[in-house]
Amino acid sequence: MRQIKVGVIGFGTVGMGTVKALWNQKEEIEKELGVGVKVVKIVDKEWMIGRPMVVPPDIKSSDPSEVIDDPEIEIVVEAMGGIDPAFDYVSQALARGKTVITPNKELIAKKGRELFQLSAENETDVYFEGAVGGGIPIIHTLKEQLLGDDILEVIGIVNGTTNYILSEMSLRKTSFEKALEDAKRKGFAEPIPTNDVEGYDSTYKIAILATLCFHGRVDVEKVYREGITRILTDDIEYARELGYTIKLLAIARRIGEDIELRVQPVLLPLSHPLSTVFGVENAIYVRSRTRDLTFRGPGAGGDATGSAMVGDIIDAIRNIKYEARGRVGCTCMRDLTVLPMESLISQNCVRVLALDVPGVLGKIASEFGNSGVSLSAVKQPVSTPGKLTNIYFLTHRIQERNIQKAIQSIQNLDVVKDVYAIRVEDGES
Amino acid sequence: MRQIKVGVIGFGTVGMGTVKALWNQKEEIEKELGVGVKVVKIVDKEWMIGRPMVVPPDIKSSDPSEVIDDPEIEIVVEAMGGIDPAFDYVSQALARGKTVITPNKELIAKKGRELFQLSAENETDVYFEGAVGGGIPIIHTLKEQLLGDDILEVIGIVNGTTNYILSEMSLRKTSFEKALEDAKRKGFAEPIPTNDVEGYDSTYKIAILATLCFHGRVDVEKVYREGITRILTDDIEYARELGYTIKLLAIARRIGEDIELRVQPVLLPLSHPLSTVFGVENAIYVRSRTRDLTFRGPGAGGDATGSAMVGDIIDAIRNIKYEARGRVGCTCMRDLTVLPMESLISQNCVRVLALDVPGVLGKIASEFGNSGVSLSAVKQPVSTPGKLTNIYFLTHRIQERNIQKAIQSIQNLDVVKDVYAIRVEDGES
């Protein structure tokens, strides 16, 4: 039986998950494929500090060149994360004709163009099933089964940390700060959580999804981004009264030949398939001309992501066995224009922190009117006269630039302390 | 550019949906694949009665041999349904080295072994993405991305007709009969709905899913089957009080090295991802050692299923282009033993139609006890003394054979008119 040798660079959670899944299922996979698969080298800088997985000493290394320069290794698993030095290692591996498997969303989002170019030139493959939605098999599905679909939008809950926080805020009515602390305690949030709570992580993922769905490479810098740090439990309560939940969504939608592209907390109708996705779970919703699909599953975790990477390894082996490398290459073939945020049209839920004084509602409502924004509902909770209170305004569908104008002028009112707008996601733009 | 010729046999809803999707996306697909794809012949017996789709006269035919015997046709789409004559046509096409694409669940469930054998002998491919879950890309996912997963269970809502009926009964509290009539009016149910409401359709689909998940061919005759005709709106109400909904599920679960395999209405916890799937929508839930995944989408319809078939065509073209036919063949490699229903262990919700006379509850409860079944809850609604009333009993987890014994002896009580048991699905067995 032919033996295919695998080298692994980076042995953190996902690297370990991949090797574990491969070892657990080795016999089964070899029987199915009629090909042997063997991890011959694992490179990591942290062997000294100990890893919770036993690895034969002879396959441990701390030198990436032992994988990259080994001509017998046909498949390289990159599980370091980040751009530097992962980009170098992956580029070198591809240049040597090796197949690369990586769950590195930042690498794919920022350096995808170069990597797929290299991969095509060297007639090899790059796989990245683990890069979006962890254990959810969405990448292969988009590149293969849905390649011929006329996709209109893709919407994801692609960050478990923020979905956990918003779920806790919604189900237990805890504040953002408390939910974040809880997430840190449970290992669902990093000590410095900026990358997740400010939405950066989701921008990489939606850039990748949009690139696949709309067949044109999307620059991650073009993704409009807002985090969830300003969301209050009161916002979630008010949303629920209106029939919505609040989720941090990553949205890419075709508007004519262009696309709208954004990561932001939105009011999502309770009837939407993504509204019932709670906790750290992820989900991706794809709407094409002919079908609405929802893919739901674990968005992170070494075991789940490791299994997704093993799916990639199986695909890689099949291509090697059938001499069909390059069979599914880059699917980008057009230039996409990302629309500026100002042209977005949506309903908005605007929260205004204002002094509860006579006439305050009228003053604020007038500013909406002056900016061309008409209102569909107002909610002023019972409060103490003379004190600050949150008043909620639900607008009709209107261009983002009008909302921004309204926010500006309301912000300038002397009775107003703060203004915050959350868009309503209704599947239209 | 190389041209790949496609022949279509059967031009009903799905045949038309496939051709429509292919024509709509032809340019895009050809650009992506670098290969031309052309429908050169469509065979149907019903051209006379008119089809709601315009087809050039020169590609119309009523003779299947014009597809099967044409050496230039490399891909055959079979969209007739049923075994006879579809099995003959597909066999002949495979024997001539053609790739076959079929959404024919009955054909794959009953004749899969022969077809994959033929396909392997002739180094070609059989695709059947449309056979389960219509437009949901579950087949490729199981055969490829999840091939290396250690799958523990697969549960599907794989019949839109019955899910629509149960959803209507649940949301609108209409009777089974009324919901069925409504489904017929809307075109969601056949005039003779037996195949759907009695669960036969779902047995084909779970046989296919189990075969893929557990890597051994499952005989469709071995699937235990119950339909939904006996479900009452009262059952659904009582289920809801307990925190459940009622769904017709197709379940395949590994118990040690064997599998449990059944289609039946069950009480499903409202927290389960499948509990929020309403109407004609389908969904498939897969639980492996490392991940829980849910795939949700349209289970039928020409356009959605047609798109799934186009996904198959794309895969077929890639294999032809890369000379990689057979790349993903049959994934069966072990013998599976299907456990007898009697050995199933589950909670049961038992509805007993009995005369409301003093002591009736005690009599029935005693029979449960005599059969070794202990009870967790009883609900006797207010009724008219001396009249028939439905009493609900919720049992603890117990072997099916004990439940059957209890039902028998309760049925024999002179105060009892009818007994009906619904299993509780709790993810265990």
Interface residues (C-beta under 8 A of the other chain):
Chain A: G17 A21 L22 N24 Q25 E28 I29 K31 E32 E129 G135 I136 P137 H140 T141 E144 Q145 L146 L147 G148 D149 D150 H215 P273 T276 S288 R289 T290 R291 D292 L293 T294 F295 R296 G297 P298 D303 A304 G306 S307 A308 V310 G311 I313 I314 D315 R318 N319 K321 Y322 E323 A324 G326 R327 V328 T331 M333
Chain B: G17 A21 L22 N24 Q25 E28 I29 K31 E32 E129 G135 I136 P137 H140 T141 E144 Q145 L146 L147 G148 D149 D150 H215 P273 T276 S288 R289 T290 R291 D292 L293 T294 F295 R296 G297 P298 D303 A304 G306 S307 A308 V310 G311 I313 I314 D315 R318 N319 K321 Y322 E323 A324 G326 R327 V328 T331 M333
